[in-house]
């Protein structure tokens, strides 16, 4: 569930940043691209961290049995 929320959130924020670039003009192109990349890299980090936490939970359940 967290991965779905992460993907949707990253998509929405990226679209908002892209719209702000289009509306404000080309002088925001470089900072806007950096912000979009930062959002996408942050989403990737959350995705990886969530996978690690889920895997750790599975390992801990296996050890308890």
Number of C-alpha atoms within 10 A of each C-alpha: 6 11 15 10 11 17 15 13 15 20 16 12 15 20 13 13 20 18 13 14 18 13 10 11 10 10 9 15 16 10 12 19 15 11 16 19 13 14 18 19 13 14 20 16 12 16 16 13 12 15 14 12 11 12 12 12 12 11 11 11 10 9 8 6 5
